[in-house]
Amino acid sequence: MIKKMKKIDVLVRFANEGVYYNTISINPKKIENPMVFTDEVFFTIDGIRVAVKKEYWKRIEQWIGKNN
């Protein structure tokens, strides 16, 4: 049986960009190496380094807490 991975949509910015205008669907269980700063959080997902605003990070943490 194949289990469908649950994903959530988050607004991200990539390493070389200065604004958040990319919405991507991620499986939060695949997040690696999070670095939490005052206003944003950087992490790696599927080998790509991205940043999310702190408000999205809190959503991700809640999702992880509910789905563990």
N, C-alpha and C positions, 0 to 999 in steps of 0.2 A: 504494500500500500504506500502510495506517495502522499506525503503530507504537504499541503500548500503552506509556504512560508508567509507569515503575516508581515505586512509592510505598512509603514506610515509615510506620509508626505511631509517633507520639511524643506524650508527655504534655506539654500546654502550659497556660499560664495567659495569659489575655487581659489587656490593659493595665489594666482597672479591677477586676481580681480579685486576691485575696491568696493563693489556693491553686491548686495544680495538680490539676485533676480533669477536664480535657477531653482526650480522646485524639482526635487528628486524623490523617488520612492525608495525607502531603505528598509532593510530588516535590521532593527536595532541590535539584534544578537550578534551581528557581524562587525560591530564597531570595535576598533582596536586603537590603542594608544591615545585615549582622550587627554587633552591638556586644557584645563579649565582656567580661564582668565576672568577678569572683572565683568566684561561685557559680552564675551563670546567664548565658544569652546571649539577647539580644533580636534579633529579625529580622522582616522583612516578608515575608509570603507571600500572594500573591493580593490585595495591597492591605490586608492585616490585620496589625497589629503584635502579635506574641506573644513570650512568653518561654519558654525551655526550661531545664531544669537542665543544668548543665555535663556530666553523664554522658550525656544525650541528645545534646548537641552533639557530643561525641566520636564517638558512633554515626553521626551525620549526616556528619561529616567522613570517617569510614572508608568509608561508603557512597559518598560522592562520589569518593574516591580509587580505589575499585574499579570504578566505572562511568564513568570518563572515558576 
